[in-house]
């Protein structure tokens, strides 16, 4: 896989440098943009990413998957430096859309002049855990032939919770908070109130837009309106697209009310749910100021500001 990836990179760099050496490549401001989607597992991230792949040729940008060893969301310090350098100076890959299961990385710490645009999607924490639990056992309809880590384990999520299993323990809910918190050690201390507050801070101050799985179409609609350079045509593609935009976990059984109630007793669920509710409220606030509903359909508001009293007057 790495050999193929290197070959693909060389081909693209050669195409971009046919007319001149790499150091002479200059980018228009509109093209000097990088989006990072540090996707949380089992939040409809594959469905959304497939739209970016479908649009990249038409809208003329590159999509790159960040593949970390064993899907480790925390990079080593030296890999952080390499990644930041790649993203900021790799002109042949701009405009670029990077996606992968990595926790938030603060580019400002590395002294870069222009930071990337971060986006993400979150999901109800119990629904996310249930989906991931069955995904590890049965896979999904996206790559049905791929053998999963827990394949052959027929125990339901309800049975796992009742037996106090490790795969469904409340500690497994602790994922969306550290993904948004970042690469600090405290982010990965399960149940850390500091990590929760840092995740909230980053969501508000470092992310352009964070959507929710349950309202993915609205998230895509807002991105298309705000960032058409990347997402022009995304809403229509999502509505009318083929099965490539639908990834469903196989053999998923919804948990009982008793199972849900048991998980909701844990402090970890309360904190992850607090973060999810915080993200949901923020997303709905953004949406309320960007769209209107008419005849059951949402539409994007036109530009609602203008300039006046412009001085000095030109002759």
C-alpha positions as CSV (number, residue, x, y, z in Angstrom):
1,X,0.0,0.0,0.0
2,X,2.8,2.4,0.8
3,X,4.6,1.6,-2.4
4,X,1.4,2.4,-4.4
5,X,0.9,5.6,-2.4
6,X,4.4,6.8,-3.1
7,X,4.0,6.0,-6.8
8,X,0.7,8.0,-6.9
9,X,2.4,11.0,-5.2
10,X,5.3,11.0,-7.6
11,X,2.9,11.0,-10.6
12,X,1.0,14.0,-9.2
13,X,4.2,15.9,-8.4
14,X,5.5,15.2,-11.9
15,X,2.3,16.5,-13.5
16,X,2.5,19.7,-11.5
17,X,6.2,20.4,-12.2
18,X,6.2,19.8,-16.0
19,X,6.2,23.5,-16.6
20,X,8.8,24.5,-14.0
21,X,10.7,23.5,-10.9
22,X,8.7,22.8,-7.7
23,X,10.0,25.8,-5.8
24,X,8.6,28.2,-8.4
25,X,5.0,26.9,-7.9
26,X,2.8,29.8,-6.8
27,X,-0.8,29.4,-5.8
28,X,-3.7,31.7,-6.0
29,X,-5.2,32.5,-2.6
30,X,-8.3,30.4,-3.5
31,X,-6.1,27.4,-4.1
32,X,-3.9,27.8,-1.1
33,X,-6.4,26.0,1.1
34,X,-6.2,22.8,3.1
35,X,-9.1,21.1,4.9
36,X,-8.5,18.5,7.6
37,X,-11.3,16.2,8.5
38,X,-10.0,14.3,11.5
39,X,-12.9,11.8,11.4
40,X,-14.2,10.1,14.5
41,X,-14.8,6.4,13.8
42,X,-18.5,5.3,13.1
43,X,-19.9,8.8,12.7
44,X,-20.9,8.4,9.0
45,X,-17.3,9.6,8.1
46,X,-17.0,7.2,5.1
47,X,-20.2,8.4,3.6
48,X,-19.1,12.0,3.8
49,X,-15.5,11.3,2.6
50,X,-16.8,9.5,-0.4
51,X,-18.5,12.7,-1.5
52,X,-15.1,14.5,-1.3
53,X,-13.6,11.7,-3.5
54,X,-16.5,12.0,-6.0
55,X,-16.1,15.8,-6.3
56,X,-12.3,16.2,-6.3
57,X,-11.7,15.8,-10.0
58,X,-14.6,18.1,-10.9
59,X,-13.8,20.8,-8.4
60,X,-10.1,20.4,-8.9
61,X,-8.6,19.5,-5.5
62,X,-6.7,16.6,-4.0
63,X,-8.0,14.1,-1.4
64,X,-5.5,12.3,0.8
65,X,-6.2,9.7,3.4
66,X,-4.0,9.9,6.5
67,X,-3.3,6.2,7.3
68,X,-1.7,5.8,10.7
69,X,-0.3,2.5,12.0
70,X,-3.0,0.5,13.7
71,X,-5.2,3.6,13.3
72,X,-3.5,5.2,16.3
73,X,-5.0,8.7,16.6
74,X,-2.0,10.1,18.5
75,X,1.1,10.9,16.4
76,X,4.7,10.9,17.6
77,X,6.3,14.3,18.0
78,X,8.5,13.8,15.0
79,X,5.5,12.7,12.9
80,X,3.6,15.8,14.0
81,X,6.4,17.9,12.6
82,X,6.5,15.9,9.4
83,X,2.7,16.1,9.0
84,X,2.5,19.9,9.6
85,X,5.4,20.4,7.1
86,X,3.7,18.3,4.5
87,X,0.3,20.0,4.9
88,X,1.6,23.5,4.8
89,X,4.3,23.3,2.2
90,X,3.2,20.6,-0.2
91,X,2.0,22.9,-2.9
92,X,1.4,20.1,-5.4
93,X,-1.4,18.8,-3.1
94,X,-3.2,22.1,-2.7
95,X,-6.0,22.7,-2.5
96,X,-6.2,19.6,-0.4
97,X,-8.7,17.6,1.6
98,X,-7.0,15.4,4.3
99,X,-9.0,12.9,6.2
100,X,-8.1,10.2,8.8
101,X,-8.7,9.0,12.3
102,X,-6.3,11.4,14.1
103,X,-6.9,13.6,17.0
104,X,-6.8,17.4,16.7
105,X,-3.4,18.9,16.1
106,X,-2.7,22.5,16.8
107,X,-0.7,23.9,13.9
108,X,0.0,27.2,15.6
109,X,2.4,25.4,18.0
110,X,4.6,24.7,15.0
111,X,4.9,28.4,13.9
112,X,3.0,28.0,10.6
113,X,1.7,31.2,9.0
114,X,-1.5,29.7,7.6
115,X,-3.5,27.1,9.5
116,X,-5.7,24.5,7.9
117,X,-9.5,24.5,8.1
118,X,-10.7,21.8,10.5
119,X,-14.1,20.2,10.1
120,X,-15.7,17.1,11.8
121,X,-18.9,15.2,12.6
122,X,-20.0,13.8,16.0
123,X,-22.7,11.3,16.9
124,X,-24.8,10.3,19.9
125,X,-22.1,8.5,22.0
126,X,-24.1,5.3,22.8
127,X,-25.2,5.0,19.1
128,X,-21.6,5.4,18.0
129,X,-20.4,2.8,20.4
130,X,-23.1,0.3,19.4
131,X,-22.3,0.8,15.8
132,X,-18.6,0.3,16.4
133,X,-19.3,-2.8,18.6
134,X,-21.1,-4.6,15.7
135,X,-18.8,-3.2,13.1
136,X,-15.8,-5.1,14.7
137,X,-17.8,-8.3,14.6
138,X,-19.7,-8.2,11.3
139,X,-18.2,-5.4,9.3
140,X,-20.4,-3.4,7.0
141,X,-21.7,-3.3,3.4
142,X,-18.8,-1.1,2.3
143,X,-16.2,-3.9,2.3
144,X,-18.2,-7.0,3.2
145,X,-15.3,-9.4,2.5
146,X,-12.9,-7.9,4.9
147,X,-12.3,-9.9,8.1
148,X,-12.9,-7.8,11.2
149,X,-11.0,-8.1,14.5
150,X,-13.9,-9.6,16.5
151,X,-15.4,-11.7,13.7
152,X,-17.0,-14.8,15.0
153,X,-18.1,-13.2,18.3
154,X,-21.9,-13.5,18.3
155,X,-22.5,-11.9,21.7
156,X,-25.0,-9.0,21.4
157,X,-24.3,-5.6,22.8
158,X,-27.0,-6.1,25.5
159,X,-25.3,-9.4,26.5
160,X,-21.9,-7.7,26.6
161,X,-23.2,-4.9,28.9
162,X,-25.0,-7.3,31.2
163,X,-21.9,-9.4,31.6
164,X,-19.7,-6.3,32.2
165,X,-17.6,-7.0,29.0
166,X,-14.6,-4.8,28.1
167,X,-15.8,-4.0,24.5
168,X,-18.9,-2.3,25.8
169,X,-17.6,-0.8,29.0
170,X,-18.3,2.9,29.6
171,X,-14.6,3.6,29.1
172,X,-15.1,2.8,25.4
173,X,-17.4,5.8,25.1
174,X,-14.4,8.1,25.7
175,X,-13.5,8.9,22.1
176,X,-15.1,12.1,20.7
177,X,-13.7,14.2,23.6
178,X,-10.1,13.2,23.1
179,X,-10.4,13.4,19.3
180,X,-11.3,17.1,19.7
181,X,-9.1,17.7,22.7
182,X,-5.9,16.8,20.9
183,X,-2.4,15.4,21.5
184,X,-2.0,16.4,25.1
185,X,-1.7,13.5,27.6
186,X,-4.6,14.7,29.7
187,X,-6.9,14.4,26.6
188,X,-6.6,10.6,26.8
189,X,-7.2,10.3,30.6
190,X,-10.7,8.8,30.7
191,X,-13.1,11.0,32.5
192,X,-10.9,14.1,32.6
193,X,-13.0,17.3,33.1
194,X,-10.0,19.3,31.6
195,X,-10.2,17.3,28.4
196,X,-13.9,18.0,28.1
197,X,-13.4,21.7,28.5
198,X,-10.5,21.7,26.0
199,X,-12.5,19.8,23.5
200,X,-15.3,22.4,23.8
201,X,-12.8,25.2,23.4
202,X,-11.3,23.6,20.3
203,X,-14.7,23.0,18.7
204,X,-15.6,26.6,19.1
205,X,-12.3,28.2,18.3
206,X,-10.4,25.8,16.0
207,X,-13.1,24.1,13.9
208,X,-14.8,25.8,11.0
209,X,-17.9,23.6,11.3
210,X,-18.8,20.5,13.2
211,X,-21.9,18.6,12.1
212,X,-23.9,15.7,13.6
213,X,-24.4,12.3,12.0
214,X,-28.2,12.6,12.5
215,X,-28.3,15.7,10.4
216,X,-25.5,15.0,7.9
217,X,-27.4,16.5,4.9
218,X,-27.7,19.9,6.6
219,X,-23.9,19.7,7.4
220,X,-23.1,19.1,3.8
221,X,-25.5,21.9,2.7
222,X,-23.7,24.4,5.0
223,X,-20.3,23.4,3.7
224,X,-21.4,23.8,0.1
225,X,-22.7,27.3,0.8
226,X,-19.6,28.4,2.8
227,X,-16.8,26.5,0.9
228,X,-18.0,26.0,-2.7
229,X,-14.4,25.6,-3.9
230,X,-14.5,22.1,-2.4
231,X,-18.1,21.2,-1.9
232,X,-19.9,22.6,-5.0
233,X,-22.5,20.0,-6.0
234,X,-22.1,18.0,-2.7
235,X,-25.7,18.4,-1.5
236,X,-27.2,17.1,-4.7
237,X,-24.7,14.3,-4.8
238,X,-25.6,13.3,-1.3
239,X,-29.3,13.3,-2.1
240,X,-29.1,11.4,-5.3
241,X,-25.9,9.5,-5.0
242,X,-25.4,5.8,-5.4
243,X,-24.8,3.3,-2.6
244,X,-21.3,4.6,-2.2
245,X,-22.7,7.2,0.2
246,X,-24.4,4.7,2.4
247,X,-22.3,2.6,4.8
248,X,-24.3,0.5,7.2
249,X,-23.0,-1.8,9.9
250,X,-24.2,-5.4,9.3
251,X,-26.2,-7.3,11.9
252,X,-26.6,-4.3,14.2
253,X,-29.1,-4.9,17.0
254,X,-30.5,-1.8,18.9
255,X,-29.8,-1.9,22.6
256,X,-32.7,-2.2,25.1
257,X,-33.8,0.6,27.4
258,X,-32.2,-1.2,30.3
259,X,-28.8,-1.4,28.6
260,X,-29.0,2.3,27.7
261,X,-30.0,3.2,31.2
262,X,-27.1,1.3,32.7
263,X,-24.5,3.1,30.4
264,X,-26.1,6.4,31.2
265,X,-25.3,5.9,34.9
266,X,-21.6,6.3,34.2
267,X,-19.8,9.7,34.6
268,X,-18.0,8.9,31.3
269,X,-21.3,8.8,29.4
270,X,-22.4,12.0,31.1
271,X,-19.3,13.8,29.9
272,X,-19.3,12.5,26.4
273,X,-23.0,13.3,26.1
274,X,-22.4,16.8,27.4
275,X,-19.9,17.3,24.7
276,X,-22.2,15.9,22.0
277,X,-25.1,18.1,23.2
278,X,-22.7,21.1,23.2
279,X,-21.7,20.3,19.6
280,X,-25.3,19.8,18.6
281,X,-26.4,23.1,20.0
282,X,-23.6,24.9,18.3
283,X,-24.4,23.3,14.9
284,X,-28.1,24.1,15.2
285,X,-27.2,27.7,16.1
286,X,-25.0,28.0,12.9
287,X,-27.7,26.4,10.8
288,X,-30.5,28.7,12.2
289,X,-28.5,31.7,11.0
290,X,-27.7,30.2,7.6
291,X,-30.8,28.6,6.3
292,X,-34.6,29.0,6.1
293,X,-37.4,26.5,5.6
294,X,-40.0,26.8,2.9
295,X,-42.6,24.2,2.0
296,X,-40.7,21.6,4.0
297,X,-37.4,22.3,2.2
298,X,-34.3,24.1,3.5
299,X,-32.7,26.8,1.4
300,X,-29.5,28.8,2.0
301,X,-29.8,32.5,2.8
302,X,-28.3,34.9,0.3
303,X,-25.7,37.4,1.3
304,X,-27.2,39.5,4.1
305,X,-24.6,42.3,4.5
306,X,-23.3,45.1,2.3
307,X,-20.9,48.0,2.4
308,X,-21.8,51.7,2.5
309,X,-20.4,55.1,3.4
310,X,-17.2,54.3,1.6
311,X,-14.7,57.2,1.9
312,X,-12.8,59.0,0.5
313,X,-15.1,59.4,-2.5
314,X,-13.5,58.5,-5.8
315,X,-13.6,61.1,-8.6
